Amino acid sequence: MSIEAAARYEAWYRTPRGAWVSDTEFRLLVSLLRPRPGESLLDVGCGTGHFTRRFARETGVHVTGIDPEPTWLAYARAQAQTGESFVVGRAERLPFADRSFDRTTCITALCFIADQRNALQEMIRVTRHRLVLGLLNRDSLLYLRKGRGGGAGGYRGAHWHTAREVRSLFEGLPVKEVEVRSAIHLPDGGWLARRVETLVPRQWLTGGFLAVAADIKH
């Protein structure tokens, strides 16, 4: 993947629909993650660092982004704004000691990892307090449009989760109080989609974006 590809990916977030998706997902993630200024946050599979920067800028946490793609991390470092740091590495073998971070997030990256259980165990291992995942929802209009037949565009090759599957993924792991919420119920981002998003409760798990939170037991 090239710097140019990273720039094109990031440019999508500056389109009207991309900005709406980013804002909607970010608000949901923050509401579940509940970060406190000065805490440390690990962003697993950070890619271009879009959400890494938002967390650092808007919540006051110290954020470390990790991703296996060096070129995209080079782009992320060039865009850094408030001291966020970036490390090359894989979710399945995080290069950090146990309980290194107060909170951890992983936004749609788990959908592209074959050994999801191992990656999840690693995220739990390095987290002191709370973990929040962002996943693609199989039970959504977005899946019908972009996920069937192996996926289209940036969704190609992604695994789409159901809420039941997500809860099963956490079974037997040292976590408690797993919460599942969703957003982006109408993915086109038009006026109707924006209106629906303000009316539908987050507990209705029909949005294209699933957010899953759990407290860590150590």
C-alpha positions as CSV (number, residue, x, y, z in Angstrom):
1,M,0.0,0.0,0.0
2,S,1.3,3.4,-1.0
3,I,1.3,6.8,0.6
4,E,-1.0,7.9,-2.2
5,A,-3.5,5.1,-1.3
6,A,-3.4,6.2,2.3
7,A,-4.0,9.8,1.3
8,R,-7.0,8.7,-0.8
9,Y,-8.4,6.7,2.1
10,E,-8.1,9.7,4.4
11,A,-9.6,12.0,1.9
12,W,-12.8,10.1,2.0
13,Y,-13.3,11.3,5.6
14,R,-13.4,14.8,4.3
15,T,-16.4,14.1,2.1
16,P,-19.8,14.9,3.5
17,R,-20.7,11.2,4.0
18,G,-17.3,10.3,5.3
19,A,-17.3,13.1,7.8
20,W,-20.8,12.1,9.0
21,V,-19.7,8.4,9.4
22,S,-16.5,9.5,11.3
23,D,-18.4,11.7,13.6
24,T,-21.2,9.2,14.3
25,E,-18.8,6.3,14.9
26,F,-16.4,8.4,17.0
27,R,-19.2,9.6,19.3
28,L,-20.4,6.0,19.9
29,L,-16.8,4.8,20.5
30,V,-16.1,7.6,23.1
31,S,-19.4,7.0,24.9
32,L,-18.4,3.4,25.4
33,L,-14.7,3.8,26.0
34,R,-15.1,6.6,28.5
35,P,-11.5,7.8,28.3
36,R,-10.2,10.3,30.8
37,P,-7.7,13.1,30.0
38,G,-4.1,11.9,30.7
39,E,-4.9,8.2,30.3
40,S,-3.1,6.0,27.8
41,L,-4.9,4.5,24.8
42,L,-3.8,1.9,22.3
43,D,-5.4,2.0,18.9
44,V,-4.9,-1.4,17.3
45,G,-4.9,-1.5,13.5
46,C,-4.8,2.3,13.3
47,G,-4.1,2.5,9.6
48,T,-3.8,6.2,8.6
49,G,-4.3,7.3,12.2
50,H,-7.7,9.0,11.5
51,F,-9.3,7.9,14.8
52,T,-5.9,7.9,16.6
53,R,-5.7,11.7,16.0
54,R,-9.3,12.2,16.9
55,F,-8.9,10.5,20.3
56,A,-5.7,12.5,21.0
57,R,-7.2,15.8,20.0
58,E,-10.7,15.5,21.4
59,T,-10.3,13.4,24.6
60,G,-6.9,14.4,25.9
61,V,-5.5,10.9,26.1
62,H,-2.0,9.8,25.2
63,V,-2.6,7.6,22.1
64,T,-0.3,4.9,20.6
65,G,-1.4,3.6,17.2
66,I,-0.1,0.2,15.9
67,D,-0.5,-1.3,12.5
68,P,1.4,-3.8,10.3
69,E,1.6,-1.5,7.3
70,P,4.7,0.7,7.5
71,T,3.6,3.0,4.6
72,W,0.3,3.9,6.2
73,L,2.1,4.5,9.5
74,A,4.5,6.9,7.7
75,Y,1.4,8.8,6.6
76,A,0.0,8.7,10.1
77,R,3.2,10.0,11.6
78,A,3.2,12.9,9.0
79,Q,-0.3,13.9,10.1
80,A,0.3,13.6,13.9
81,Q,-1.1,16.7,15.7
82,T,-0.9,16.3,19.5
83,G,1.9,13.9,20.2
84,E,0.4,10.6,19.3
85,S,2.9,7.9,18.6
86,F,2.9,5.0,16.1
87,V,4.4,1.5,16.2
88,V,4.7,-1.2,13.5
89,G,3.3,-4.4,14.7
90,R,0.5,-7.0,14.5
91,A,-2.6,-7.4,16.7
92,E,-1.8,-11.1,17.1
93,R,1.5,-10.3,18.8
94,L,1.4,-6.9,20.4
95,P,4.9,-5.7,21.4
96,F,3.9,-4.4,24.8
97,A,4.0,-5.7,28.4
98,D,0.9,-6.8,30.2
99,R,-1.4,-4.0,31.3
100,S,0.6,-1.3,29.4
101,F,-2.5,0.8,28.5
102,D,-5.5,2.1,30.4
103,R,-7.8,1.5,27.5
104,T,-7.6,-0.1,24.0
105,T,-9.7,0.3,20.9
106,C,-9.6,-1.6,17.6
107,I,-11.8,0.0,14.9
108,T,-12.8,-2.4,12.1
109,A,-9.3,-3.9,12.0
110,L,-10.4,-7.2,13.6
111,C,-12.6,-7.8,10.6
112,F,-9.5,-8.4,8.5
113,I,-7.6,-10.6,11.0
114,A,-7.8,-14.4,10.5
115,D,-7.0,-15.3,14.1
116,Q,-9.5,-13.0,15.8
117,R,-9.5,-14.8,19.1
118,N,-5.7,-14.6,19.5
119,A,-5.8,-10.9,18.6
120,L,-8.6,-10.2,21.1
121,Q,-6.6,-12.1,23.8
122,E,-3.6,-9.9,23.1
123,M,-5.6,-6.7,23.4
124,I,-7.0,-7.8,26.7
125,R,-3.6,-8.7,27.9
126,V,-2.1,-5.2,27.4
127,T,-5.2,-3.4,28.7
128,R,-5.8,-2.3,32.3
129,H,-9.4,-1.1,32.3
130,R,-11.6,-1.2,29.2
131,L,-11.6,-2.4,25.6
132,V,-13.8,-1.2,22.8
133,L,-14.0,-2.8,19.4
134,G,-15.5,-1.4,16.2
135,L,-16.8,-4.1,13.8
136,L,-18.8,-4.5,10.7
137,N,-22.4,-5.8,11.3
138,R,-23.7,-8.6,9.1
139,D,-27.3,-7.8,10.2
140,S,-27.3,-4.5,8.4
141,L,-28.2,-2.7,5.2
142,L,-24.5,-1.9,4.7
143,Y,-23.8,-5.6,4.5
144,L,-26.5,-6.1,1.9
145,R,-24.9,-3.3,-0.2
146,K,-21.2,-3.8,0.4
147,G,-20.5,-7.1,2.1
148,R,-22.0,-9.9,0.1
149,G,-20.0,-12.1,-2.2
150,G,-16.7,-11.3,-0.5
151,G,-17.3,-7.6,-0.2
152,A,-16.7,-4.6,-2.5
153,G,-14.1,-1.8,-2.5
154,G,-12.6,-1.3,0.9
155,Y,-14.8,-4.0,2.4
156,R,-13.4,-6.8,0.2
157,G,-12.2,-9.7,2.3
158,A,-13.7,-8.3,5.5
159,H,-15.5,-10.6,8.1
160,W,-18.9,-9.2,9.1
161,H,-19.9,-10.1,12.6
162,T,-23.3,-10.7,14.2
163,A,-24.0,-9.5,17.7
164,R,-24.3,-13.1,18.8
165,E,-21.0,-14.0,17.2
166,V,-19.3,-11.1,19.0
167,R,-20.5,-12.3,22.4
168,S,-19.3,-15.8,21.7
169,L,-15.9,-14.3,20.8
170,F,-15.5,-13.0,24.3
171,E,-16.6,-16.2,26.1
172,G,-14.1,-17.6,28.5
173,L,-11.9,-14.5,28.4
174,P,-11.1,-12.3,31.4
175,V,-13.7,-9.6,30.7
176,K,-17.1,-8.6,32.3
177,E,-20.2,-6.6,31.3
178,V,-19.9,-6.9,27.5
179,E,-22.0,-4.3,25.8
180,V,-23.0,-4.2,22.1
181,R,-24.3,-1.1,20.4
182,S,-24.7,-0.1,16.7
183,A,-24.7,3.0,14.5
184,I,-24.9,3.9,10.7
185,H,-28.4,2.3,10.2
186,L,-28.9,4.0,6.7
187,P,-25.4,4.1,5.2
188,D,-25.9,6.6,2.4
189,G,-25.5,9.6,4.8
190,G,-28.3,11.7,3.4
191,W,-30.8,13.8,5.4
192,L,-33.0,10.8,6.1
193,A,-30.1,8.7,7.3
194,R,-29.0,11.5,9.6
195,R,-32.5,11.9,11.0
196,V,-32.9,8.2,11.6
197,E,-29.6,8.1,13.4
198,T,-30.9,10.5,16.0
199,L,-34.0,8.5,16.6
200,V,-32.9,4.9,16.6
201,P,-31.6,3.7,20.0
202,R,-28.0,2.4,20.0
203,Q,-29.3,-0.9,21.4
204,W,-31.0,-1.6,18.1
205,L,-28.3,-3.7,16.5
206,T,-29.2,-3.0,12.8
207,G,-26.5,-0.4,12.1
208,G,-23.6,-1.2,9.8
209,F,-21.1,-0.4,12.6
210,L,-21.1,-2.5,15.7
211,A,-19.3,-1.1,18.8
212,V,-18.5,-3.7,21.5
213,A,-17.2,-2.7,25.0
214,A,-16.0,-4.8,27.9
215,D,-14.3,-4.1,31.2
216,I,-11.1,-6.1,31.9
217,K,-10.7,-8.5,34.8
218,H,-7.2,-9.0,36.0
